Amino acid sequence: MNFPPQLQQKIEKWASSQGISTEQFVLQAIAEKIDTLSQQVTEEHTQQNSEIANVPPLNQPNIYRKEGILVIEAELPENFDVNAFIDELREERIQGQIA
């Protein structure tokens, strides 16, 4: 992915401090964001419809290595648009750099 230079430096700094690659750092950040969105969706549905309260919450993402590749298994919210999500992350990062 192409990130603005300042953001790329921050990603590299944080990834290095955690002893992981920049790709692993970005994937973990995405997994965390997906988990947060999933929790928000679950909470919203629970508030809107008391019948949904009996449905178990979405699973936490499972992160592990397989043959040297970082694998993230997570349920996506219904109608989740990966491209829109990435665009939103980019915009948030750019706005954070401007501020």
Residue pairs with C-beta under 8 A, 6 or more apart in sequence:
1 26
1 86
3 11
3 90
3 93
4 93
4 94
4 97
6 97
7 93
7 94
7 97
8 22
11 22
11 25
11 26
12 22
14 25
15 21
15 22
15 24
15 25
18 25
20 28
21 70
23 70
24 70
27 70
27 72
28 63
28 70
28 72
29 89
30 72
30 85
30 89
31 61
31 63
31 72
31 74
32 61
33 85
33 89
34 61
34 74
34 76
34 77
34 80
34 85
35 58
35 60
35 61
35 74
37 77
37 80
38 58
38 74
38 75
38 76
38 77
39 57
39 58
41 58
41 77
41 78
42 57
42 58
45 52
45 55
46 52
46 53
58 75
58 77
59 74
59 75
60 74
61 72
61 73
61 74
62 72
62 73
62 74
63 70
63 71
63 72
63 73
64 70
64 71
65 71
